[in-house]
Amino acid sequence: RGISTSDVEFQSDVDRVKSHLRYAQSASLNSDSTWGIDFTGGTYSLYKWDTAGGGAKVKIKIPGEDSTDLNMPEGSSITQTVSFSHEEWGAPSTDADADPIALADITLTFTGTSISRSVTIYKNTGYIP
């Protein structure tokens, strides 16, 4: 079985999402704030948790992107929040304000037309291979 152009584009899109997750973790580690990615249906967005006024997600444009809302890899649909706490290890969470941190690895599965790819975010460290 050969690899189609759409399969290569799909993998590239998944890698782009992975880099955005890493960006959220890096931003969290380099600030006093929780940062995360909100996946809603066919789009996702970067946010910073604003603790003022009871806490809220504030969408932030990812550097190099044209919009705060980005398209998921073609055919994929996920409703999930992945956030990173601002403590020293950048631990992941599925809660918007990263409290509590994840007690298990977080797996996001992207399913395209003919292939699927999973992205695992490891508990405690937030490592994304």
C-alpha positions as CSV (number, residue, x, y, z in Angstrom):
1,R,0.0,0.0,0.0
2,G,1.3,3.4,-1.0
3,I,1.1,6.7,0.8
4,S,-1.2,9.3,-0.7
5,T,-0.7,13.0,-0.7
6,S,-3.7,13.4,1.6
7,D,-2.1,11.0,4.1
8,V,1.1,13.1,4.1
9,E,-0.8,16.3,4.5
10,F,-2.8,14.8,7.3
11,Q,0.4,13.7,9.2
12,S,1.8,17.2,8.6
13,D,-1.4,18.8,10.2
14,V,-1.1,16.4,13.2
15,D,2.5,17.5,13.6
16,R,1.4,21.1,13.5
17,V,-1.1,20.5,16.4
18,K,1.7,18.8,18.3
19,S,3.9,21.9,17.9
20,H,1.1,24.1,19.1
21,L,0.6,21.9,22.2
22,R,4.4,22.2,22.9
23,Y,4.1,26.0,22.4
24,A,1.3,26.1,25.1
25,Q,3.5,24.2,27.5
26,S,6.5,26.4,26.8
27,A,4.4,29.5,27.3
28,S,3.2,28.1,30.6
29,L,6.6,27.2,31.8
30,N,7.9,30.7,31.0
31,S,5.1,32.6,32.7
32,D,3.1,32.6,35.9
33,S,0.0,31.5,34.0
34,T,-1.7,28.4,32.9
35,W,-1.9,28.0,29.1
36,G,-3.7,25.4,27.1
37,I,-5.4,24.3,23.8
38,D,-9.1,24.0,23.5
39,F,-10.3,21.5,20.9
40,T,-13.9,22.0,19.8
41,G,-15.3,20.0,17.0
42,G,-13.2,20.8,13.9
43,T,-11.2,23.7,15.3
44,Y,-8.8,24.4,18.2
45,S,-7.4,27.5,19.8
46,L,-4.6,28.5,22.2
47,Y,-5.7,30.2,25.5
48,K,-4.2,31.7,28.6
49,W,-6.0,31.3,31.8
50,D,-6.9,34.7,33.3
51,T,-7.2,34.4,37.1
52,A,-8.6,38.0,37.4
53,G,-12.4,38.1,37.9
54,G,-12.9,34.5,38.8
55,G,-10.9,33.0,36.0
56,A,-11.6,32.7,32.3
57,K,-10.0,31.5,29.1
58,V,-8.5,34.3,26.9
59,K,-7.8,33.3,23.3
60,I,-4.3,34.1,22.1
61,K,-3.1,34.0,18.5
62,I,-0.4,31.5,18.0
63,P,2.7,33.2,16.4
64,G,2.7,32.6,12.7
65,E,-1.0,31.9,12.4
66,D,-3.7,34.2,11.0
67,S,-6.5,33.5,13.4
68,T,-7.1,32.4,17.0
69,D,-9.3,29.6,15.7
70,L,-7.4,27.0,13.7
71,N,-8.7,24.0,11.7
72,M,-8.1,20.5,12.9
73,P,-6.5,18.0,10.6
74,E,-9.0,17.2,7.8
75,G,-11.8,15.0,9.0
76,S,-10.9,15.1,12.7
77,S,-13.2,16.2,15.4
78,I,-12.3,16.3,19.1
79,T,-13.9,18.1,22.0
80,Q,-11.2,18.2,24.7
81,T,-9.2,20.7,26.7
82,V,-5.5,20.2,27.3
83,S,-3.8,22.7,29.6
84,F,-0.4,23.0,31.2
85,S,0.2,24.3,34.7
86,H,2.7,26.9,35.4
87,E,4.5,24.9,38.0
88,E,8.1,23.8,37.3
89,W,7.4,20.8,35.2
90,G,4.6,22.1,33.0
91,A,2.3,19.2,34.0
92,P,-0.7,18.6,31.7
93,S,-4.3,18.6,32.7
94,T,-7.7,18.3,31.1
95,D,-9.1,21.1,33.3
96,A,-9.0,24.6,31.9
97,D,-7.1,26.0,34.8
98,A,-4.8,23.0,35.1
99,D,-6.1,22.0,38.5
100,P,-5.9,19.1,39.1
101,I,-3.0,17.9,37.0
102,A,-3.6,14.7,35.0
103,L,-3.1,11.5,36.9
104,A,-2.8,9.5,33.6
105,D,-1.4,10.2,30.2
106,I,-3.7,12.2,27.8
107,T,-4.2,10.7,24.4
108,L,-5.7,12.7,21.5
109,T,-6.7,10.7,18.4
110,F,-7.0,12.3,15.0
111,T,-8.8,10.3,12.4
112,G,-8.6,11.3,8.8
113,T,-10.0,9.8,5.6
114,S,-7.8,6.8,5.5
115,I,-5.5,7.0,8.5
116,S,-5.5,7.9,12.2
117,R,-2.8,9.3,14.4
118,S,-2.6,9.5,18.2
119,V,-0.8,12.1,20.2
120,T,0.1,11.2,23.7
121,I,0.9,13.8,26.4
122,Y,2.6,12.2,29.3
123,K,1.4,12.8,32.8
124,N,3.7,14.7,35.2
125,T,6.1,16.1,32.6
126,G,3.8,16.9,29.7
127,Y,6.3,15.3,27.3
128,I,4.9,15.0,23.7
129,P,7.0,12.6,21.6
